[in-house]
């Protein structure tokens, strides 16, 4: 057994890895070609944020079973490529919780008491006390967007300052919110009632520019906004305008849409506090993350997988056999969960045709894991806890095997039911490796599950496709593929667009304004 550590790791973590009896090699600062040349010899790879585990690296790995990321984000790992090859990818989601929560409170205090500005003034040999009159946190209302691990820890600390805590999280129960002294409200009410707003959600298509011009206009005059989550959740142009006008009294930013943000106009504003992405940058967090990933790898080598984000319960042999079907289930689950509205109530799966009974459980687990991962991206959803998380959320899960005759040798039919609607998709493999959606609700299609997908429910009228194509072309978005389906001439219709670029909020709004468009759904895979 050989373990490669390609980014700096504390000695305590290296000691734990050596205790496995494996040969541990520490080689840092490698280029991609250097990593490709040596990775075939290793069974495990331990990284932090510097090493890029690309598809080429994974393809070159002959023996690799585990990739361990000492940290939360896995943006530097091609998880899809690892999943296809049966490599377990694990991270350490709890390692920076306390550090980020404490950092958030530091940013709240810094922006309230104008500490950076006062420091800079005194450093310049000035004594300008009257310029830096601040604000107390006591009795103020703090709105927390996203009540996962970090958001709840911020609530605990803010309560000790005597703040009133309101929060928005569509997946947190009222009972659990009360345990943390949080009053759950709608997002609109949070914007209108909060003196301070702090964000603790991941960046996704649903949260990109979650706070923009429209949302800022809803807020109290003099609101203070803190972002220690991800750049891109706040529209920085709208934030800049709000800070200049005084609508926003102050902002405290740990993250930016573009990093480093050296040309950002925000850096020139006196009422904006900013630091270079320091949320997890504490001695304790940096130390614990290395120890934690080493302990997880040691456990995984003994058959006890923790914090894996793809296929922890399936052995590599089974994964290789089911690989294409598992990848299809992942993509189908992500597509369905991104294109449905409301609070999820039920997941129903039907396996039709030539799918073995022994394959149903791992495929169902894959579907459940990736649906919940899409809905709860901050939570540590994996094959071990997905069922219990669904049960806690009141989500019913059912699956059955059918021998119904269809045009395909095998189909996976997935239905998601929320408090607002139900969507059913059917998917299959072509030539045993290419997954496609072949049914959306009652409309027959043939859609590749990749990239950016636009799904439009519309009326069957001439000229609609041309108008939408014009809207897309004006924004420089190329159409990779277009599927049209209808039940009858002039009746309900469906169009599905595979696009080469991401859709902005402005484009979606323009499409929604067309009277022939009944519903717009977007997925990014």
C-alpha atoms as one frame of an Amber mdcrd trajectory, in Angstrom:
protein
   0.000   0.000   0.000   1.361   3.388  -1.016   0.005   6.799   0.000   1.006
   9.981  -1.830   0.695  13.300   0.011   1.010  16.002  -2.644   0.317  19.113
  -0.517   1.795  20.142   2.849   0.332  18.171   5.770   1.046  18.485   9.474
   3.380  15.924  11.013   0.524  14.670  13.215  -1.406  13.723  10.069   1.588
  12.050   8.453   2.129  10.008  11.620  -1.437   8.680  11.457  -0.968   7.694
   7.815   2.252   5.840   8.629   0.420   3.930  11.358  -1.562   2.184   8.609
   1.615   0.362   7.629   1.573   2.033   4.223   4.556   3.617   2.529   3.912
   7.375   2.761   5.541   9.701   0.218   5.447  13.491   0.625   5.949  15.220
  -2.731   4.599  18.768  -2.930   4.495  21.437  -5.612   4.160  19.051  -8.543
   2.929  20.057 -11.982   0.143  18.043 -13.598   2.559  16.096 -15.811   4.724
  15.223 -12.799   1.702  13.949 -10.868   0.540  11.948 -13.893   3.941  10.281
 -14.138   3.982   8.957 -10.551   0.280   8.460  -9.675   0.086   4.923 -11.201
   2.130   3.587  -8.269  -0.150   4.867  -5.494  -3.267   3.506  -3.780  -4.261
   6.719  -1.969  -3.788  10.416  -2.704  -3.969  13.104   0.001  -4.302  16.718
  -1.131  -5.275  20.167   0.075  -6.162  23.027  -2.272  -3.002  23.289  -4.382
  -2.988  19.948  -6.179  -5.365  19.721  -9.152  -6.677  16.187  -9.576  -7.795
  16.430 -13.184  -9.425  13.813 -15.392  -5.980  13.169 -16.930  -4.508  12.467
 -13.507  -7.351  10.115 -12.632  -7.128   8.354 -15.980  -3.423   7.723 -15.308
  -4.126   6.245 -11.863  -3.973   2.459 -12.052  -4.267   1.512  -8.386  -5.889
   4.577  -6.830  -8.763   3.760  -4.465  -9.109   6.923  -2.365  -8.612  10.662
  -2.857  -8.616  12.490   0.472  -9.143  16.266   0.448  -7.958  17.964   3.622
 -10.644  20.636   3.541 -14.244  21.159   2.525 -14.206  22.160  -1.138 -13.489
  19.613  -3.857 -13.342  22.070  -6.763  -9.794  20.915  -7.489 -10.896  17.297
  -7.997 -12.701  15.950 -11.059 -15.239  14.053  -8.964 -17.118  12.758 -12.007
 -13.981  11.173 -13.405 -13.172   9.642 -10.024 -16.694   8.281  -9.680 -16.603
   6.695 -13.106 -13.379   4.937 -12.148 -14.635   3.774  -8.766 -12.343   6.002
  -6.711 -13.713   7.199  -3.389 -13.437  10.959  -2.881 -13.654  12.190   0.702
 -13.338  15.574   2.366 -13.408  16.993   5.895 -16.644  19.025   6.077 -16.520
  19.777   9.807 -12.932  20.973  10.030 -13.562  24.682   9.445 -17.002  25.088
  11.056 -15.849  26.851  14.228 -13.203  28.922  12.453 -15.668  30.240   9.878
 -18.357  30.930  12.484 -15.893  32.885  14.642 -14.585  34.696  11.564 -18.151
  35.725  10.706 -18.591  37.270  14.148 -15.259  39.073  13.758 -16.449  40.540
  10.459 -19.772  41.589  12.007 -17.939  43.377  14.807 -15.345  44.926  12.506
 -18.014  46.403  10.252 -20.150  47.581  13.202 -17.329  49.291  15.084 -15.347
  50.433  12.011 -12.242  48.796  13.391 -10.213  48.571  10.142 -10.924  52.216
   9.276  -9.999  53.399  12.771  -6.814  51.336  12.705  -5.792  52.811   9.358
  -6.505  56.334  10.610  -4.436  55.964  13.768  -1.685  54.239  11.809  -1.547
  57.451   9.750  -0.890  59.489  12.927  -4.498  60.750  13.159  -6.802  60.841
  16.189 -10.320  60.941  14.684 -12.602  59.444  17.317 -15.744  61.196  16.081
 -15.410  59.644  12.640 -15.630  56.110  13.963 -18.770  56.009  16.080 -20.111
  52.473  15.706 -23.191  50.404  16.430 -24.067  47.869  19.139 -25.136  44.350
  18.251 -27.415  44.122  21.289 -31.124  43.874  20.362 -30.365  44.089  16.637
 -31.880  41.525  14.243 -29.457  39.187  12.509 -30.746  37.385   9.419 -28.881
  34.179   8.613 -29.296  32.770   5.108 -28.394  29.082   5.252 -28.620  27.201
   8.542 -26.251  24.327   8.057 -23.336  23.589  10.382 -21.774  27.055  10.123
 -25.015  29.012  10.105 -26.181  27.342  13.314 -22.853  28.031  15.028 -23.109
  31.701  14.044 -26.583  31.777  15.593 -25.217  30.440  18.899 -22.531  33.125
  19.039 -24.796  35.955  17.923 -27.341  35.010  20.600 -24.678  35.564  23.251
 -24.477  39.185  22.048 -28.205  39.586  22.668 -29.123  39.663  19.003 -32.515
  38.539  17.707 -31.938  35.716  15.231 -34.091  35.081  12.193 -33.123  32.669
   9.468 -34.010  31.240   6.100 -33.389  27.616   5.230 -36.075  25.629   3.386
 -34.783  22.349   4.813 -34.484  23.149   8.528 -37.394  22.100  10.718 -39.135
  24.566  13.031 -38.309  22.425  16.067 -34.588  22.360  15.323 -34.589  26.098
  14.616 -36.126  26.742  18.045 -33.315  24.742  19.668 -30.906  27.350  18.287
 -33.173  30.312  19.174 -33.812  30.972  15.482 -37.129  32.172  14.079 -37.595
  30.812  10.556 -38.941  33.326   8.040 -39.259  33.617   4.281 -36.316  35.046
   2.379 -38.303  38.183   1.576 -39.138  38.766   5.265 -35.498  38.209   6.193
 -34.437  40.925   3.773 -37.061  43.343   5.114 -36.551  42.721   8.850 -32.788
  42.282   9.282 -30.350  44.880  10.584 -27.524  42.489   9.689 -27.541  39.778
   7.018 -24.959  36.991   6.917 -24.761  34.308   4.219 -23.864  30.656   4.797
 -24.951  28.817   1.666 -22.827  27.227  -1.035 -22.587  28.750  -4.495 -24.929
  27.074  -6.982 -27.153  28.062  -9.870 -29.939  28.699  -7.363 -27.801  30.874
  -5.069 -25.762  32.780  -7.664 -26.612  36.487  -7.196 -29.089  35.513  -4.499
 -28.587  39.087  -3.289 -28.836  41.560  -6.148 -30.442  44.926  -6.860 -34.013
  43.713  -6.294 -33.195  42.104  -2.941 -31.181  45.112  -1.750 -34.132  47.368
  -2.476 -36.230  45.230  -0.075 -33.769  45.681   2.800 -33.827  48.185   5.633
 -31.967  51.409   5.067 -28.585  51.083   6.761 -28.402  47.277   6.630 -25.010
  45.603   7.154 -24.171  42.579   4.942 -21.556  39.902   5.658 -20.379  37.189
   3.265 -17.974  34.546   4.536 -19.454  31.830   2.307 -18.720  31.988  -1.422
 -18.102  34.757  -3.899 -20.857  35.108  -6.469 -23.756  34.756  -4.041 -23.856
  38.558  -3.909 -24.021  40.620  -7.107 -20.977  42.794  -6.414 -22.056  45.551
  -8.811 -25.376  45.894  -6.976 -23.571  45.722  -3.632 -21.211  48.490  -4.697
 -24.129  50.694  -5.739 -25.871  50.040  -2.418 -22.766  50.949  -0.430 -22.235
  54.159  -2.411 -25.849  55.261  -1.981 -25.911  54.508   1.747 -28.740  52.006
   1.418 -26.202  49.514   2.734 -24.376  51.009   5.708 -21.480  48.590   5.545
 -20.396  45.266   4.104 -17.814  42.759   5.280 -16.474  40.393   2.636 -14.224
  37.376   3.033 -14.909  36.109  -0.505 -15.325  37.637  -3.950 -16.725  36.724
  -7.357 -13.204  36.922  -8.764 -10.237  36.141  -6.535  -7.975  37.938  -6.036
 -10.309  40.955  -6.537  -7.511  43.440  -7.160  -9.491  45.453  -9.715 -12.769
  45.431  -7.770 -14.299  48.872  -7.082 -15.300  47.541  -3.657 -11.685  47.906
  -2.524 -11.936  51.684  -2.901 -14.949  52.069  -0.593 -14.475  53.223   3.003
 -17.616  51.412   4.221 -16.542  47.972   3.028 -14.395  45.654   5.165 -12.561
  42.964   3.250  -9.992  40.230   3.854  -8.415  37.649   1.486 -10.602  34.534
   2.037  -9.540  33.789   5.617 -12.609  31.918   6.903 -10.751  28.672   7.602
  -7.340  30.235   8.174  -6.698  29.456  11.818  -3.904  27.386  13.315  -6.478
  25.055  14.854  -8.439  24.532  11.633  -5.318  23.972   9.543  -4.028  21.452
  12.053  -7.308  19.623  12.578  -7.995  19.298   8.856  -4.777  17.334   8.319
  -5.367  15.077  11.298  -8.987  14.490  10.290  -8.281  13.474   6.694  -5.489
  11.150   7.830  -7.822   9.502  10.351 -10.526   9.130   7.702  -8.123   7.456
   5.287  -6.910   5.108   7.998 -10.530   4.162   8.732 -11.369   3.781   5.039
  -8.480   1.362   4.544 -10.089  -0.700   7.310 -13.456  -0.605   5.547 -15.070
   2.238   7.535 -15.731   5.077   5.108 -16.616   8.522   6.446 -17.364  11.799
   4.668 -17.151  10.317   1.197 -18.983  12.407  -1.365 -19.478   9.874  -4.151
 -19.551   6.086  -3.714 -18.390   5.119  -0.247 -20.434   1.961   0.309 -19.772
   0.305  -3.047 -16.638  -1.733  -3.559 -14.432  -0.834  -6.523 -15.364  -4.102
  -8.279 -19.088  -3.385  -8.053 -18.508   0.225  -9.020 -16.731  -0.780 -12.213
 -19.630  -3.042 -13.197 -22.326  -0.504 -12.369 -20.258   2.581 -13.225 -22.246
   3.822 -16.269 -25.597   3.225 -14.529 -24.406   4.929 -11.374 -23.243   7.923
 -13.372 -26.622   8.001 -15.136 -28.445   7.931 -11.775 -26.274  10.778 -10.488
 -26.988  12.960 -13.526 -30.704  12.122 -13.561 -31.002  12.925  -9.841 -29.189
  16.252 -10.253 -31.316  17.194 -13.271 -34.591  16.355 -11.529 -33.718  18.065
  -8.247 -32.657  21.267 -10.054 -35.800  21.482 -12.199 -38.462  21.076  -9.530
 -39.968  23.679  -7.227 -41.116  23.407  -3.637 -40.233  21.313  -0.611 -39.460
  17.705  -1.501 -41.912  15.167  -0.078 -41.315  11.919  -1.965 -38.718  10.170
  -4.127 -40.092   7.297  -6.200 -37.948   5.114  -8.458 -39.092   2.425 -10.883
 -36.598   0.098 -12.563 -37.976  -1.149 -15.852 -36.541  -3.955 -17.949 -33.119
  -5.566 -17.778 -31.852  -4.264 -14.443 -30.809  -6.946 -11.972 -32.374  -7.029
  -8.514 -28.893  -6.876  -6.980 -28.265  -3.566  -8.719 -31.361  -1.764  -7.416
 -30.117  -0.858  -3.934 -26.847   0.843  -4.949 -28.616   2.653  -7.791 -31.392
   3.838  -5.477 -28.832   4.965  -2.914 -27.026   6.906  -5.619 -30.241   8.669
  -6.641 -31.117   9.575  -3.052 -27.589  10.768  -2.244 -27.342  13.090  -5.227
 -30.867  14.468  -4.855 -30.192  15.348  -1.228 -26.704  16.627  -2.081 -28.239
  19.018  -4.613 -30.859  20.190  -2.124 -28.520  20.274   0.895 -25.085  21.048
  -0.556 -23.651  22.228   2.769 -24.587  19.015   4.570 -22.384  15.938   4.547
 -24.768  13.693   2.595 -23.350  10.269   1.771 -24.425   6.667   1.410 -24.237
   6.107   5.134 -26.582   8.889   6.219 -28.743   9.693   3.172 -31.666   7.522
   4.248 -31.733   8.921   7.782 -31.486  12.512   6.509 -34.438  11.857   4.200
 -36.390  10.394   7.107 -35.610  13.428   9.295 -36.831  15.709   6.526 -40.041
  13.702   6.112 -39.135  12.589   2.578 -40.624   9.256   1.571 -38.503   6.907
  -0.545 -39.970   4.072  -2.593 -38.654   1.871  -5.374 -39.915  -1.103  -7.340
 -38.893  -3.419 -10.183 -41.111  -3.645 -13.260 -41.121  -6.018 -16.226 -43.110
  -3.592 -18.351 -42.228  -3.782 -22.050 -40.803  -0.560 -23.507 -38.787   0.529
 -26.525 -35.648   0.292 -24.372 -33.978  -2.719 -22.819 -33.765  -0.919 -19.463
 -35.151   2.323 -18.027 -34.897   4.203 -14.751 -38.062   6.175 -14.017 -37.642
   8.820 -11.311 -40.527  10.827  -9.847 -40.048  13.692  -7.393 -43.075  15.055
  -5.560 -43.020  18.358  -3.680 -45.675  20.446  -1.996 -46.081  22.298  -5.305
 -45.661  19.819  -8.145 -44.466  16.454  -9.403 -41.913  15.773 -12.118 -41.163
  12.402 -13.708 -38.132  11.648 -15.832 -37.057   8.434 -17.513 -33.449   7.776
 -18.458 -31.478   5.013 -20.103 -28.060   4.140 -21.484 -27.268   4.158 -25.180
 -24.543   1.739 -26.345 -24.087   0.868 -22.644 -22.310   4.088 -21.756 -24.118
   7.248 -22.924 -26.886   8.327 -20.550 -29.879  10.317 -21.808 -33.251  11.498
 -20.548 -35.930   9.975 -22.811 -39.035  11.250 -21.025 -39.893  14.422 -19.098
 -43.353  14.070 -17.641 -45.423  12.877 -20.630 -43.134  14.262 -23.334 -40.765
  11.981 -25.235 -37.323  13.511 -25.738 -33.703  12.431 -26.075 -31.585  14.763
 -23.965 -27.895  14.401 -23.147 -27.259  14.813 -19.426 -24.394  17.254 -19.556
 -23.671  20.957 -19.381 -26.366  23.614 -19.118 -29.926  22.519 -19.836 -32.941
  24.794 -20.349 -36.395  23.169 -20.151 -39.391  25.184 -21.329 -43.055  24.290
 -20.979 -44.829  26.246 -23.682 -47.725  26.419 -26.078 -47.279  24.964 -29.546
 -47.168  28.120 -31.666 -44.967  29.285 -34.553 -42.083  31.663 -33.873 -41.332
  30.780 -30.233 -38.138  28.862 -30.939 -36.815  31.669 -33.148 -37.447  34.313
 -30.503 -35.697  32.277 -27.813 -32.807  31.560 -30.158 -32.452  35.290 -30.749
 -32.398  36.010 -27.001 -29.672  33.400 -26.523 -27.596  34.548 -29.499 -27.680
  38.152 -28.309 -25.971  36.954 -25.132 -23.438  34.857 -27.049 -24.863  31.517
 -25.902 -24.576  28.729 -28.456 -27.208  25.977 -28.742 -25.639  22.528 -28.663
 -28.849  20.598 -29.136 -32.573  21.269 -29.175 -35.385  18.805 -28.536 -39.051
  19.560 -29.274 -42.027  17.526 -28.114 -45.784  18.043 -28.185 -48.915  16.014
 -27.530 -51.071  17.561 -30.209 -50.940  20.380 -32.709 -51.462  23.730 -30.962
 -51.513  22.167 -27.495 -48.992  21.911 -24.658 -45.396  21.489 -25.781 -41.929
  21.064 -24.345 -38.566  22.244 -25.589 -35.234  21.166 -24.098 -32.081  23.114
 -24.920 -28.513  21.913 -24.355 -26.517  25.154 -24.142 -22.801  25.906 -24.238
 -23.043  28.771 -21.729 -24.690  29.589 -18.418 -27.973  31.453 -18.337 -28.018
  34.750 -16.475 -31.002  35.989 -14.512 -31.663  38.589 -17.211 -31.946  35.955
 -19.931 -34.296  33.815 -17.843 -36.432  36.872 -17.099 -36.701  37.728 -20.814
 -37.797  34.182 -21.629 -40.344  34.194 -18.794 -41.827  37.425 -20.151 -42.910
  35.665 -23.349 -46.668  34.928 -23.042 -46.287  31.551 -24.767 -43.856  30.301
 -22.097 -45.638  28.549 -19.233 -42.654  27.468 -17.160 -38.865  27.838 -17.217
 -36.552  25.280 -15.627 -32.756  25.289 -15.636 -30.221  22.618 -14.704 -26.426
  22.642 -14.717 -24.644  19.273 -14.781
